Amino acid sequence: MLCGRLASPPLSRREMLMQCANGFGAVALASLLAERACGQAAPAGRSAPLTPRETHHAPRATSVIFLYMDGGPSQVDSFDPKPRLDREHGEPIKMQIPATQFNDVGKVLSSPWKFARYGQSGTPVSDLFPNVATCVDDLAIIRSMVAPFSEHTNANYFLHTCHGQQGRPSAGAWAAYGLGSECQNLPGFVVLNGGLIPPGGLDCFGNGFLPATFQGSVFKHGRSPVADLDRTEPTTELQQSKLGLLRRLDRRVTNELGRADQLEAAIANYELAFRMQAAVPDLMDFADESPATRKLYGMESTYGPTQTFGTLCLVARRLVERGVRFIELTCPNVGADRWDQHSNLLEGHQNNARAVDQPIAGLLKDLKSRGLLESTLVFWGGEFGRTPMAQGSNGRDHNPFGFTVWLAGGGVRGGTIYGATDEYGYFAVENKVEMYDLHATILHLLGLDHKLLTFRFGGRDMRLTDVHGEVIEAVLA
């Protein structure tokens, strides 16, 4: 009880604000500490841009290996059998079709390869992939992919960046940006070049508006995958002295003029390149790999492209073991135009499949035997598929309306078939999957929410999936 008078005189507004100032700061600090941020958690110019970051939720995978089948493999000749093509071979197709890329529409073309069922799941696979067929119980095959582009360059940009024009960050750059890396001696996003750069060029692997540190680093095939890696100075001490001088000069500029992304990336790249001088030779030294492992990957094959792709797959496994987040493999040169068979489908697809089939199966089996498949997400696919009718007489044109990709490991439900195309294998008719959905699912398995992984650019929060995409729950384990 106040006994008829106030216990103390009332506070003025100024006195109240003075006494509560620390309280307001504490409230703001508590709010900031309670937020879970990813991607934007640290400034782009931090001293260690690839420092591992906290994920939005518990990840199922810690690394991705993207087996990029440049050119567009045929779904009806690989993982999506269509008996109607056999029944109507040589007849005009009995459905309304849109204009194709080259509009040279021939008759219905049955697959030159036979399909059989494999594994406990009974998943059908064609004779093109006899080795991958033995791994079907680890695959989640998506038969209902669609894309908005039927031309290679735009379709390649869309496959990699979810945008049909150049200049956007690749999925690998987003993954490295969102997760950082568990390996500080190698880039977070590595592209293993089998010999063919795809239409669209290096922009398929670019960082876009993300800090330059996160762009894909292209490793060529061979014992020396990185150019100018060996030091030119006679001693390590002299090289370190030069790097120290560069670091001091760069820091002086940033102290006077402020942080610049290109300069910060250059500083980080100097330091990373120095560490790579030891890390890359160790990566490429296969002395600790057994003859059985080399044979498993096809490195002892008499077919040169199989040796090439087998070596890349083995390097991909070694990169995963070292903590690299995102590894992409491009196709080897088989003397034909990648998977893009507008004519001579039989020889072209046969040679491409011969180059990659054994190495891919070897990679899956090796990852599994080492306990790495559970934490490594393997993604196989191209930018679109191919038509069920012939282009001319013996080829297939581009088909973005219904094609096949597959996922394995890293939290994927193996032995799964998701989605379907029509009886010809032309259009997706069940559980249609857009590229946004596929990338949302890949990020989800990495522990990243595609709606929260953003970067402020052009006045808005940009993301890989733009304003689209839903996680494909049915393919998750």
C-alpha positions in Angstrom: 0.0 0.0 0.0 1.3 3.5 -0.9 -0.3 5.1 2.3 -1.6 8.0 0.4 1.6 9.0 -1.4 3.9 7.7 -4.2 6.8 5.6 -3.2 9.0 7.6 -5.6 8.4 10.4 -8.0 7.5 9.4 -11.6 10.2 9.1 -14.3 10.5 11.5 -17.1 10.6 10.0 -20.7 14.3 10.9 -20.9 15.1 9.2 -17.6 13.2 6.1 -18.6 15.1 5.7 -21.9 18.4 6.2 -20.2 17.7 3.5 -17.7 16.3 1.0 -20.3 19.0 1.5 -23.0 20.9 -1.6 -22.0 17.7 -3.6 -21.9 16.8 -2.7 -25.5 20.3 -3.8 -26.6 20.0 -7.1 -24.7 16.6 -7.8 -26.4 18.1 -7.1 -29.8 21.1 -9.3 -29.1 18.9 -12.1 -27.9 16.9 -11.9 -31.0 20.0 -12.0 -33.2 21.5 -15.0 -31.3 18.2 -16.9 -31.6 18.2 -16.7 -35.4 19.6 -19.6 -37.4 21.3 -18.2 -40.5 23.0 -20.0 -43.3 24.8 -18.5 -46.3 24.6 -15.0 -45.0 26.0 -16.0 -41.6 29.4 -14.6 -42.3 30.5 -11.8 -44.6 31.8 -12.7 -48.0 35.2 -11.3 -47.2 35.9 -13.3 -44.2 39.5 -14.7 -43.9 38.3 -18.3 -44.3 35.4 -18.2 -46.8 35.1 -22.0 -46.9 34.8 -22.5 -43.1 32.1 -25.1 -42.4 28.7 -23.6 -41.7 25.7 -24.6 -39.7 22.9 -26.2 -41.7 19.2 -25.4 -41.5 18.4 -29.0 -40.4 20.2 -32.3 -39.9 21.8 -33.2 -43.3 21.6 -36.7 -44.8 24.4 -36.0 -47.2 27.6 -34.0 -46.8 28.8 -34.1 -50.4 27.4 -34.3 -53.9 28.8 -36.0 -57.0 27.0 -34.9 -60.1 27.6 -37.2 -63.1 26.7 -34.8 -65.8 25.6 -36.6 -69.0 26.1 -33.7 -71.4 24.0 -33.7 -74.6 20.8 -35.4 -73.3 20.7 -39.2 -73.0 17.6 -41.0 -74.3 15.2 -42.0 -71.5 13.4 -44.6 -73.7 16.8 -46.3 -74.4 18.0 -46.4 -70.8 15.7 -46.3 -67.8 12.1 -45.8 -69.2 11.1 -48.8 -71.4 8.2 -48.3 -73.8 6.7 -51.4 -75.4 4.5 -49.3 -77.7 7.7 -48.2 -79.6 8.3 -51.9 -80.4 4.7 -52.4 -81.6 4.6 -49.3 -83.8 8.2 -49.2 -85.0 8.4 -47.5 -88.4 4.9 -46.1 -88.2 3.9 -42.4 -87.9 3.5 -41.4 -84.2 -0.2 -41.3 -83.2 -0.2 -38.2 -81.0 0.0 -34.5 -81.4 3.6 -33.4 -81.0 5.1 -29.9 -80.7 7.8 -28.7 -83.2 11.1 -30.4 -82.3 14.5 -28.6 -82.2 15.3 -29.5 -85.8 11.8 -30.4 -86.9 13.0 -33.4 -88.9 10.4 -35.8 -87.6 10.6 -39.4 -88.7 8.7 -42.5 -87.8 8.4 -44.2 -84.4 11.8 -45.6 -83.5 12.0 -48.6 -81.2 14.9 -48.9 -78.8 17.9 -50.8 -80.2 18.5 -52.2 -76.7 16.6 -54.7 -74.7 15.3 -54.1 -71.2 15.5 -56.5 -68.2 14.5 -56.2 -64.6 17.2 -56.1 -61.9 17.6 -56.2 -58.2 15.1 -56.9 -55.5 13.2 -53.9 -56.7 12.8 -55.4 -60.2 13.7 -52.0 -61.8 14.0 -52.2 -65.6 17.2 -51.1 -67.2 18.4 -51.4 -70.8 21.4 -53.3 -72.1 23.1 -49.9 -72.4 23.9 -50.0 -68.7 24.7 -53.6 -67.7 26.9 -52.5 -64.8 24.7 -49.7 -63.4 21.8 -52.2 -63.6 23.5 -54.2 -60.8 23.1 -51.1 -58.5 19.4 -50.3 -59.1 18.4 -51.1 -55.5 20.4 -48.0 -54.5 18.8 -45.7 -57.2 15.8 -43.5 -57.1 14.9 -43.1 -60.7 12.9 -40.0 -61.6 11.1 -40.6 -65.0 9.1 -37.4 -65.1 11.6 -34.6 -65.4 10.7 -31.6 -67.5 12.6 -28.5 -68.6 11.6 -25.3 -70.4 14.4 -25.3 -73.0 15.1 -27.6 -75.9 18.4 -25.9 -77.0 21.6 -27.1 -75.3 23.1 -23.8 -74.1 20.0 -22.5 -72.4 19.1 -26.0 -71.1 22.6 -26.4 -69.6 22.3 -23.1 -67.8 18.9 -24.1 -66.5 20.1 -27.5 -65.4 23.0 -26.0 -63.5 21.5 -22.7 -62.2 17.7 -23.0 -62.6 17.9 -20.0 -65.0 18.0 -20.1 -68.7 20.5 -17.3 -69.2 24.2 -17.1 -68.2 25.4 -15.2 -65.2 23.6 -17.1 -62.4 25.4 -19.1 -59.7 25.7 -22.9 -60.4 24.2 -25.3 -57.9 27.7 -26.3 -56.9 28.5 -22.7 -56.0 25.3 -22.5 -53.9 26.3 -25.6 -52.1 29.8 -24.4 -51.3 28.3 -21.0 -50.3 25.7 -22.5 -48.0 27.9 -25.2 -46.4 31.5 -24.0 -46.6 33.8 -27.0 -46.8 35.3 -29.6 -44.6 38.5 -29.4 -46.6 40.6 -26.2 -46.5 43.3 -27.4 -48.9 41.0 -27.9 -51.9 38.2 -25.8 -53.5 34.7 -26.4 -52.2 33.3 -26.9 -55.7 35.4 -29.0 -58.1 34.6 -29.8 -61.8 36.5 -32.9 -63.1 36.7 -32.3 -66.9 36.6 -35.5 -68.9 37.6 -33.6 -72.1 34.4 -31.8 -73.2 33.2 -28.4 -72.0 29.5 -28.3 -72.5 27.6 -25.7 -74.6 27.3 -22.7 -72.4 30.9 -23.0 -71.4 32.4 -22.4 -68.0 29.4 -20.2 -67.0 27.7 -23.5 -66.3 30.0 -23.8 -63.3 30.2 -20.1 -62.4 29.6 -18.2 -59.1 27.4 -15.6 -60.7 26.6 -12.9 -58.1 28.0 -15.0 -55.3 31.5 -14.3 -54.0 34.1 -15.4 -56.5 35.5 -17.9 -54.0 32.6 -20.3 -54.7 33.0 -20.7 -58.4 33.8 -24.2 -59.8 37.5 -25.0 -60.1 38.0 -27.0 -63.2 40.5 -29.9 -62.9 41.6 -31.4 -66.2 42.2 -35.1 -66.7 45.8 -36.3 -66.0 48.5 -36.3 -63.4 48.6 -32.5 -63.4 45.0 -31.4 -63.3 45.7 -27.8 -62.3 47.7 -25.4 -64.4 50.7 -23.5 -62.9 50.4 -25.4 -59.6 54.1 -25.9 -59.1 56.0 -23.0 -57.5 58.5 -21.1 -59.6 60.5 -19.9 -56.7 63.6 -22.0 -55.7 62.4 -22.4 -52.1 59.2 -22.6 -50.1 60.5 -19.8 -47.8 60.9 -17.4 -50.8 57.4 -18.2 -52.1 55.9 -17.6 -48.6 57.7 -14.3 -48.4 56.2 -13.2 -51.7 52.7 -14.3 -50.6 53.2 -12.4 -47.4 54.0 -9.2 -49.3 51.0 -9.7 -51.6 48.8 -10.2 -48.5 50.1 -7.0 -46.8 49.6 -4.9 -50.0 46.1 -6.3 -50.5 45.2 -5.6 -46.9 46.5 -2.0 -47.2 44.1 -1.4 -50.2 41.1 -2.9 -48.4 41.9 -0.9 -45.2 42.0 2.3 -47.3 39.2 1.7 -49.8 37.0 -0.9 -48.1 36.3 -4.5 -48.8 36.1 -5.6 -52.5 34.9 -9.1 -53.4 37.3 -9.6 -56.2 40.3 -8.6 -54.1 39.1 -10.7 -51.1 38.7 -13.6 -53.4 42.1 -13.1 -54.9 43.6 -13.1 -51.4 41.8 -16.3 -50.5 42.8 -17.9 -53.8 46.5 -17.1 -53.2 46.3 -18.9 -49.9 44.3 -21.8 -51.3 46.7 -22.2 -54.2 49.6 -22.5 -51.8 47.9 -25.2 -49.9 46.9 -27.0 -53.1 50.5 -27.4 -54.1 50.7 -30.2 -51.6 47.0 -31.4 -51.6 46.6 -31.9 -55.4 49.6 -34.2 -55.9 48.5 -36.2 -52.9 45.0 -36.4 -54.4 46.3 -37.7 -57.7 48.7 -40.2 -56.2 46.9 -43.6 -56.6 49.7 -45.6 -55.0 47.4 -46.5 -52.1 44.7 -47.8 -54.5 44.6 -51.5 -55.0 44.6 -53.2 -58.4 41.1 -54.5 -57.6 39.9 -50.9 -57.1 41.5 -49.7 -60.4 39.8 -52.6 -62.1 36.5 -51.9 -60.4 36.5 -48.3 -61.9 37.4 -49.5 -65.4 40.9 -48.0 -65.3 42.3 -51.2 -66.8 39.8 -51.1 -69.7 41.0 -51.3 -73.3 38.6 -48.5 -74.2 40.3 -45.2 -73.6 37.2 -43.1 -72.6 36.3 -45.7 -69.9 39.8 -45.3 -68.5 39.3 -41.5 -68.5 35.9 -41.5 -66.8 37.0 -44.3 -64.4 39.9 -42.1 -63.3 37.6 -39.2 -62.7 35.2 -41.3 -60.7 38.0 -42.5 -58.5 39.2 -38.9 -58.0 35.6 -37.9 -57.1 35.6 -40.6 -54.3 39.0 -39.3 -53.1 37.7 -35.7 -53.1 34.7 -36.8 -51.0 37.1 -38.5 -48.6 38.9 -35.2 -48.2 35.7 -33.3 -47.5 35.0 -31.4 -50.8 31.3 -30.5 -50.9 30.3 -30.6 -54.6 32.1 -32.5 -57.4 30.9 -32.5 -61.0 32.1 -34.8 -63.7 31.8 -34.0 -67.4 31.8 -36.6 -70.2 34.9 -38.0 -71.9 35.4 -37.6 -75.7 34.2 -40.7 -77.5 34.7 -39.3 -80.9 31.0 -38.5 -81.3 28.9 -35.5 -80.2 28.4 -36.4 -76.5 25.0 -37.9 -75.8 23.5 -35.7 -78.6 22.7 -38.3 -81.2 20.6 -36.7 -84.0 21.8 -39.5 -86.2 23.6 -42.9 -85.6 21.9 -43.4 -82.3 23.1 -46.9 -81.9 26.8 -46.2 -82.2 26.7 -42.9 -80.4 24.8 -43.9 -77.3 26.7 -47.2 -77.2 30.0 -45.5 -77.1 28.9 -43.0 -74.5 27.4 -45.7 -72.3 30.5 -47.8 -72.6 32.6 -44.9 -71.4 30.6 -44.3 -68.2 28.7 -47.5 -67.3 31.5 -49.4 -65.5 33.0 -46.4 -63.8 29.7 -45.2 -62.4 28.9 -48.7 -61.1 32.4 -48.9 -59.6 31.9 -45.5 -57.9 28.6 -46.6 -56.3 29.9 -49.9 -55.1 33.2 -48.4 -53.8 31.4 -45.7 -51.9 29.0 -48.2 -50.5 31.8 -50.6 -49.4 33.6 -47.8 -47.6 30.4 -46.5 -45.8 30.5 -43.3 -47.8 27.4 -43.8 -49.9 25.2 -42.9 -46.9 26.7 -39.4 -46.8 27.3 -38.9 -50.5 24.5 -37.9 -52.8 25.1 -39.1 -56.4 23.1 -37.4 -59.2 23.1 -38.7 -62.8 21.4 -36.8 -65.6 21.5 -34.4 -68.6 19.8 -31.3 -69.7 16.9 -33.0 -71.4 16.0 -36.3 -73.0 15.2 -37.4 -76.6 12.2 -38.0 -78.8 10.5 -41.4 -79.2 10.3 -41.0 -83.0 13.3 -40.8 -85.2 15.0 -37.7 -86.4 15.5 -38.6 -90.0 15.8 -42.4 -89.9 18.3 -43.3 -87.1 18.6 -40.5 -84.6 16.6 -38.8 -81.9 15.9 -35.1 -81.4 15.8 -33.1 -78.2 12.9 -33.7 -75.8 12.5 -31.5 -72.7 8.9 -32.7 -72.0 9.6 -35.9 -70.2 13.0 -37.4 -69.4 14.9 -39.4 -66.8 17.5 -38.6 -64.1 18.4 -40.6 -61.0 19.7 -40.1 -57.5 21.6 -42.5 -55.2 22.9 -42.5 -51.6 22.8 -39.5 -49.3 19.3 -40.1 -47.8 17.7 -41.3 -51.1 15.2 -44.2 -51.0 16.8 -46.8 -53.2 14.9 -49.1 -55.5 12.4 -46.3 -56.2 10.8 -45.2 -59.5 9.0 -41.8 -59.3 6.9 -40.3 -62.0 5.9 -41.6 -65.5 5.8 -40.5 -69.1 3.1 -41.4 -71.6 3.1 -44.7 -73.6 5.6 -43.2 -76.1 7.9 -41.8 -73.5 7.4 -38.2 -74.8 5.5 -36.3 -72.1 5.6 -36.5 -68.3 2.1 -37.5 -67.3 2.5 -38.4 -63.6 4.3 -36.6 -60.8 5.9 -34.0 -63.0 9.3 -32.8 -61.6 10.7 -29.5 -62.5 14.4 -28.6 -62.2 13.5 -26.4 -59.2 12.1 -29.4 -57.4 15.2 -31.5 -58.1 17.6 -28.8 -56.8 15.3 -28.1 -53.8 15.6 -31.9 -53.0 19.4 -31.9 -53.4 19.8 -28.9 -51.1 17.3 -30.5 -48.6 19.5 -33.6 -48.4 22.5 -31.4 -47.7 20.7 -29.9 -44.8 19.8 -26.7 -46.6 16.3 -25.2 -46.9 16.2 -23.9 -50.5 13.8 -21.1 -49.4 16.2 -19.9 -46.7 19.5 -20.2 -48.6 19.6 -16.7 -50.1 22.0 -13.9 -51.2 21.1 -10.3 -51.4 21.6 -9.0 -55.0 19.8 -6.5 -57.1 17.6 -5.4 -54.3 16.1 -8.8 -53.4 17.1 -12.0 -51.7 18.1 -14.4 -54.5 18.1 -18.1 -54.3 18.9 -21.1 -56.5 15.3 -22.1 -57.0 14.1 -18.5 -57.5 10.4 -18.5 -56.3 9.8 -22.1 -57.2 10.5 -25.6 -56.1 9.2 -28.3 -53.6 11.2 -31.1 -52.1 10.3 -34.5 -53.7 9.4 -36.3 -50.5 8.7 -39.6 -52.2 12.4 -40.2 -53.1 13.6 -39.6 -49.6 14.5 -42.5 -47.3 
